[in-house]
Amino acid sequence: MQMETTQAKIAQYTTVLREQKTAENTIVSYERDLCQMADYLRSVYGVECGGATQAQLQSYLHHMERENKRPATIARAAASIKAFFRYLNQTGQAASNPAQGLKAPKVEKGVPYIMSPQETVRLLRQPQGDAPKAVRDRAMLQLLYATGIRVSELVQLQTDDVNLTMEYLLCRYGARERVIPFGKEAKQSLQMYLEQARPQLVKDPSCTMLFTNLSGQKMSRQGFWKLIKQYAKAAGIQQEITPHTLRHSFAAHLVNNGADLGAVSRMMGFADLSAAQIYADMHQVSVREAYKKAHPMEHTADGTE
């Protein structure tokens, strides 16, 4: 059946991505995007991916716009589709690449929200008490802010990835690895978690996951998102806070305090320095604002009070 052929091609493609050490979250997103595309082509045009035209693929993106999907979501779907059809063409499974000229909406990159140091402290102090859940949540929040890792990297950490003595962790993202230092606050929280909370949460001695849910199973990204939203609300933070907010705040606070942009870029796991430039630009804006607020010549025409 044609439907099985399409699903088989998608399954084959995701297998190749895994062999290439592509991040699992990326693979899941690609698979979801491609299955939704296939459903649309099948229901609207009665075709499988092998018979799709550029006009039909472009029609799918327009359909997503009519469904009020965010530009970033549509752009990601377009990237998934382009990569998939390029793979089919390169492996000889398709004679041409109908996705080559696909046009996605431009995504306007806004400046990410950066928490103030005071907001950060309030957030990190929200998990209170000695209950296993509170100790675990405190360690996760502290480590996230101390290292700037992605939430997907946080929930994938193994116990062997953390070196408490040397105060660093080994982080893997796809095929890349990086070593990130952390400070005494994160160390103390981690130590307390490993000694007191984790033994109560994890009953299976063969489990190597650093952080688990309350049942001792792997924690999901969505589960941690819910936690951080609850703590942000309890901390009285008005802005919407996500795990990525802590990642952005980590980088911005380091740059604001004089950290080398190259070092910050390496800790964040960026492929090149340009991705970290936004934090330097934000720092320049904050410096100008501080100047205007503090310099006496900015307040009076003649420089006098």
Disulfide bonds with the S-S distance in Angstrom:
none
